[in-house]
Every structure is written in structure tokens, then in C-alpha cells.
Amino acid sequence: MKYIDRRTKIILSVLFPILFIAWNVGFDLGVFGTVLYRNLMNAWMFAVATFFALLYFKVTGRTTVRFATLVIIFIPMLWPVIDALDQHLDNAYFNALVGIYYFVMACCLGFTLYIFLKLIKYDIFQPLNKRNLAFIVFVVALTTFVSYEVGLHHYLFFACGHFRISGEFIPPNCYRHPNPHFHTFYRKSWG
């Protein structure tokens, strides 16, 4: 491992946590047509923690924080309000705005992660050039697309027992294994 250069180590250390999140979000969107609440709560809490850390640093004068940065990080924090309005308003225009909001929120969360990593280690992205950053964005977008497609066509890969065992909701179009004891066997083989 000592022969791996610093730039590659940084790309991998940034890429792997992002890919884990991107896979979960894309898969949930594909299977259930929505991002599950647990993922939204994690994203919301991450944005809140980063926002208040930046606010603390700004107030104490430890670093300069641009107002635009605070606004961008604040956008994902609006999710509970948007979600509550979405549940009470049944309007096609508002539903379209909610869809746009989720896209903007995803972009803002990417920026929030960028700021968070810079808070931890200020020069973390210094050795990376624009090509490296474009590579990271491409891999994340590709992973999200593939996980969405796997989720959308989950019945080709997973049986209902897989969802039941993991404690997830069971999608209505999941594959019902011909062996009625499949999920029992599956549970015994892991446990």
C-alpha cells in the first residue's frame, strides 16, 4: 500500500463513503420510488451538524465562512418543512417543485460533504485536479444510476425473502421464490 500515491489515496477515501450513500439512495429510488426516511434523516442530520459547525466557526472567528456557503448547506435542512407541506398539499405544481427540490438538495448535500471534508482537513483536495474531481463525480453518478436500475429491476436479483430478512419493506412486485421455505433457509444459512 505504500506505493499508492497520495492523490489516489485521497480519491479513494473520498469516493468510498460517497458510493455507499449513493448506492443506498439509488437502490431505494429504484425499488420503492422514493428515498427511504432513514436515508433522508441521515442526510438531514449531516447537513444540520455541518451547518452549525460552520456557524460556530464563523461566530467565533476561527475561519471565514461565506454567506452563500451557509445558504447552500441550509437548503437540505428545509427537508422536514418541504416534506410536511408535500403531505398536506395535493397539487401537481407543488409536487413538481418537490421533485426539483430533491434534485437541488442532492446537489447541496454533495457540496455539504465537500465542505465537511475541508473542515476536517483543509488541504484534502489540494493534490486533486479538475480531472480527478470530474472522475469522482462521474463514478458517483454512474453508481447511483446502476443502483437505481438494480433497484428498479430488483425482481431479477432478489426474492421477497431478501427484503423480509433485511427488515426492509417488501415491494409489491418482488420475486416470490417457488420454494415457500426459501427465506427460512436463507436465514439459517446466515445465522
VEXMARGU-816414 format. One record per residue (C-alpha): residue number from 1; residue in three letters; x, y, z. Coordinates in pm, 1 decimal. Layout:
N
SITE     i    aa         c1         c2         c3
SITE   NUM   ALA          X          Y          Z
...
This chain:
191
SITE     i    aa         c1         c2         c3
SITE     1   MET        0.0        0.0        0.0
SITE     2   LYS      291.3      237.1       43.4
SITE     3   TYR      330.1      254.6     -335.6
SITE     4   ILE      -11.8      413.6     -381.8
SITE     5   ASP       37.0      784.9     -431.9
SITE     6   ARG     -131.0     1046.3     -211.5
SITE     7   ARG     -373.1     1159.5     -482.8
SITE     8   THR     -510.9      807.0     -530.0
SITE     9   LYS     -548.8      761.4     -154.0
SITE    10   ILE     -746.6     1085.3     -133.8
SITE    11   ILE     -969.8      987.0     -426.9
SITE    12   LEU    -1043.4      650.2     -264.6
SITE    13   SER    -1102.1      795.0       82.5
SITE    14   VAL    -1349.9     1046.3      -61.1
SITE    15   LEU    -1510.3      806.8     -308.3
SITE    16   PHE    -1594.1      506.8      -89.2
SITE    17   PRO    -1818.6      679.5      167.1
SITE    18   ILE    -1995.6      870.2     -108.9
SITE    19   LEU    -2052.0      549.8     -309.4
SITE    20   PHE    -2204.0      378.2       -8.7
SITE    21   ILE    -2459.1      656.7       27.3
SITE    22   ALA    -2517.6      687.4     -348.5
SITE    23   TRP    -2586.2      314.1     -378.9
SITE    24   ASN    -2843.6      316.0      -97.2
SITE    25   VAL    -3024.4      621.2     -229.2
SITE    26   GLY    -3029.6      497.8     -588.9
SITE    27   PHE    -3144.7      149.3     -490.4
SITE    28   ASP    -3425.3      285.3     -270.2
SITE    29   LEU    -3540.4      512.8     -552.1
SITE    30   GLY    -3545.9      219.8     -790.4
SITE    31   VAL    -3726.2      -25.5     -561.4
SITE    32   PHE    -3966.3      199.4     -375.8
SITE    33   GLY    -3983.8      507.3     -597.4
SITE    34   THR    -3868.6      723.2     -308.7
SITE    35   VAL    -3574.3      770.3      -77.1
SITE    36   LEU    -3647.5      592.4      248.2
SITE    37   TYR    -3691.6      802.5      557.9
SITE    38   ARG    -3379.9      668.0      731.2
SITE    39   ASN    -3158.9      792.9      446.3
SITE    40   LEU    -3329.0     1133.0      444.2
SITE    41   MET    -3291.2     1164.1      821.7
SITE    42   ASN    -2920.1     1077.9      797.7
SITE    43   ALA    -2870.3     1336.4      521.9
SITE    44   TRP    -3068.2     1596.1      716.4
SITE    45   MET    -2867.9     1536.2     1035.2
SITE    46   PHE    -2541.8     1556.7      841.5
SITE    47   ALA    -2646.2     1893.4      694.4
SITE    48   VAL    -2758.7     2024.6     1034.7
SITE    49   ALA    -2431.6     1923.3     1203.6
SITE    50   THR    -2220.4     2076.7      926.4
SITE    51   PHE    -2429.2     2395.5      923.4
SITE    52   PHE    -2394.1     2450.9     1297.8
SITE    53   ALA    -2022.6     2367.1     1291.2
SITE    54   LEU    -1972.6     2633.9     1023.0
SITE    55   LEU    -2190.4     2877.5     1211.6
SITE    56   TYR    -1983.0     2819.4     1525.7
SITE    57   PHE    -1658.1     2876.7     1334.6
SITE    58   LYS    -1799.8     3194.2     1178.1
SITE    59   VAL    -1923.1     3336.7     1509.9
SITE    60   THR    -1600.2     3258.4     1695.4
SITE    61   GLY    -1392.0     3396.7     1409.7
SITE    62   ARG    -1187.8     3077.1     1369.6
SITE    63   THR    -1236.6     3078.9      995.0
SITE    64   THR    -1410.4     3278.5      728.7
SITE    65   VAL    -1733.6     3129.1      601.8
SITE    66   ARG    -1913.0     3284.3      308.7
SITE    67   PHE    -2284.5     3353.9      345.6
SITE    68   ALA    -2352.3     3163.3       20.6
SITE    69   THR    -2194.2     2851.8      173.5
SITE    70   LEU    -2430.0     2872.2      471.1
SITE    71   VAL    -2729.2     2915.7      238.7
SITE    72   ILE    -2632.0     2614.7       26.0
SITE    73   ILE    -2590.2     2397.9      334.9
SITE    74   PHE    -2917.5     2530.3      478.3
SITE    75   ILE    -3119.8     2410.2      175.8
SITE    76   PRO    -3115.5     2039.4      280.6
SITE    77   MET    -3223.9     2148.4      628.8
SITE    78   LEU    -3557.7     2258.2      478.8
SITE    79   TRP    -3646.3     1896.4      401.1
SITE    80   PRO    -3882.3     1839.0      701.6
SITE    81   VAL    -4079.4     2152.3      610.3
SITE    82   ILE    -4096.9     2056.5      242.4
SITE    83   ASP    -4196.4     1701.5      334.4
SITE    84   ALA    -4472.3     1822.7      566.8
SITE    85   LEU    -4608.7     2056.4      300.3
SITE    86   ASP    -4590.2     1778.3       42.0
SITE    87   GLN    -4802.7     1552.7      261.8
SITE    88   HIS    -5072.2     1816.7      310.8
SITE    89   LEU    -5081.6     1978.2      -33.3
SITE    90   ASP    -5205.3     1768.6     -320.6
SITE    91   ASN    -5109.4     1992.8     -606.6
SITE    92   ALA    -4935.4     1886.6     -930.7
SITE    93   TYR    -4730.2     2208.4     -943.6
SITE    94   PHE    -4614.2     2170.3     -585.9
SITE    95   ASN    -4527.2     1803.6     -649.2
SITE    96   ALA    -4310.1     1916.7     -941.6
SITE    97   LEU    -4141.3     2172.5     -715.0
SITE    98   VAL    -4077.3     1899.5     -458.1
SITE    99   GLY    -3907.7     1689.8     -725.9
SITE   100   ILE    -3689.1     1985.5     -821.1
SITE   101   TYR    -3615.4     2046.8     -453.0
SITE   102   TYR    -3491.6     1688.7     -407.9
SITE   103   PHE    -3256.3     1730.0     -703.1
SITE   104   VAL    -3125.8     2061.0     -565.4
SITE   105   MET    -3099.6     1904.6     -219.7
SITE   106   ALA    -2884.4     1620.6     -358.4
SITE   107   CYS    -2650.8     1873.7     -518.9
SITE   108   CYS    -2636.0     2074.8     -196.3
SITE   109   LEU    -2557.7     1759.7        3.4
SITE   110   GLY    -2265.3     1691.3     -228.7
SITE   111   PHE    -2139.6     2043.0     -159.3
SITE   112   THR    -2200.0     1990.0      213.3
SITE   113   LEU    -1982.4     1678.7      205.1
SITE   114   TYR    -1714.5     1877.7       24.8
SITE   115   ILE    -1723.0     2147.9      294.8
SITE   116   PHE    -1727.3     1885.5      571.5
SITE   117   LEU    -1415.1     1718.2      432.7
SITE   118   LYS    -1246.0     2057.0      406.4
SITE   119   LEU    -1336.3     2123.3      771.1
SITE   120   ILE    -1165.1     1801.0      873.1
SITE   121   LYS     -855.3     1854.5      661.2
SITE   122   TYR     -833.8     2190.1      487.6
SITE   123   ASP     -593.2     2084.8      212.4
SITE   124   ILE     -755.6     1748.0      139.9
SITE   125   PHE     -842.5     1840.7     -218.9
SITE   126   GLN     -518.9     2028.9     -285.8
SITE   127   PRO     -345.5     1748.1     -477.7
SITE   128   LEU     -658.8     1678.8     -684.8
SITE   129   ASN     -705.2     1846.5    -1018.5
SITE   130   LYS    -1031.6     1907.3    -1204.2
SITE   131   ARG     -996.8     1576.1    -1388.3
SITE   132   ASN     -980.1     1389.4    -1055.7
SITE   133   LEU    -1287.1     1571.2     -924.6
SITE   134   ALA    -1471.1     1502.8    -1250.8
SITE   135   PHE    -1378.7     1134.5    -1212.5
SITE   136   ILE    -1527.7     1128.8     -860.9
SITE   137   VAL    -1849.9     1293.0     -982.7
SITE   138   PHE    -1870.5     1051.4    -1278.1
SITE   139   VAL    -1821.4      741.4    -1061.5
SITE   140   VAL    -2082.8      860.5     -810.7
SITE   141   ALA    -2333.3      937.8    -1088.3
SITE   142   LEU    -2267.1      601.3    -1254.9
SITE   143   THR    -2303.7      414.9     -924.0
SITE   144   THR    -2629.6      593.8     -847.6
SITE   145   PHE    -2763.4      511.3    -1195.0
SITE   146   VAL    -2661.9      143.6    -1171.0
SITE   147   SER    -2807.3      108.1     -821.6
SITE   148   TYR    -3128.9      273.7     -940.8
SITE   149   GLU    -3152.0       25.4    -1227.4
SITE   150   VAL    -3077.3     -269.5     -995.0
SITE   151   GLY    -3347.5     -141.0     -760.5
SITE   152   LEU    -3590.8      -89.0    -1045.4
SITE   153   HIS    -3535.1     -445.8    -1165.7
SITE   154   HIS    -3483.9     -594.5     -819.0
SITE   155   TYR    -3707.7     -892.3     -900.1
SITE   156   LEU    -3428.1    -1021.2    -1124.8
SITE   157   PHE    -3177.6    -1023.4     -838.2
SITE   158   PHE    -3367.0    -1053.2     -511.9
SITE   159   ALA    -3657.2    -1256.8     -380.2
SITE   160   CYS    -3913.1    -1129.2     -131.2
SITE   161   GLY    -3724.8    -1320.1      138.7
SITE   162   HIS    -3420.1    -1098.8       92.4
SITE   163   PHE    -3624.9     -790.4      174.3
SITE   164   ARG    -3803.4     -964.4      462.2
SITE   165   ILE    -3474.6    -1082.2      618.5
SITE   166   SER    -3316.1     -738.0      595.5
SITE   167   GLY    -3613.2     -574.9      764.6
SITE   168   GLU    -3697.8     -363.5      461.2
SITE   169   PHE    -4042.5     -309.0      319.1
SITE   170   ILE    -4141.0     -583.4       77.8
SITE   171   PRO    -4205.3     -433.2     -265.7
SITE   172   PRO    -4528.7     -546.3     -430.6
SITE   173   ASN    -4350.7     -673.1     -742.6
SITE   174   CYS    -4080.7     -875.4     -566.8
SITE   175   TYR    -3998.7    -1223.3     -685.9
SITE   176   ARG    -4187.1    -1489.2     -491.5
SITE   177   HIS    -3948.2    -1781.2     -470.2
SITE   178   PRO    -4114.1    -2113.6     -568.0
SITE   179   ASN    -3975.6    -2273.7     -252.4
SITE   180   PRO    -4200.2    -2142.3       29.2
SITE   181   HIS    -3918.0    -2206.7      278.5
SITE   182   PHE    -3661.3    -2003.2       83.7
SITE   183   HIS    -3648.1    -1721.4      336.8
SITE   184   THR    -3623.6    -1975.0      623.2
SITE   185   PHE    -3330.3    -2150.0      454.3
SITE   186   TYR    -3172.6    -1815.9      375.9
SITE   187   ARG    -3198.9    -1708.2      739.5
SITE   188   LYS    -3048.4    -2038.0      866.3
SITE   189   SER    -2760.4    -2023.0      621.4
SITE   190   TRP    -2655.8    -1684.9      763.2
SITE   191   GLY    -2715.6    -1743.9     1120.1
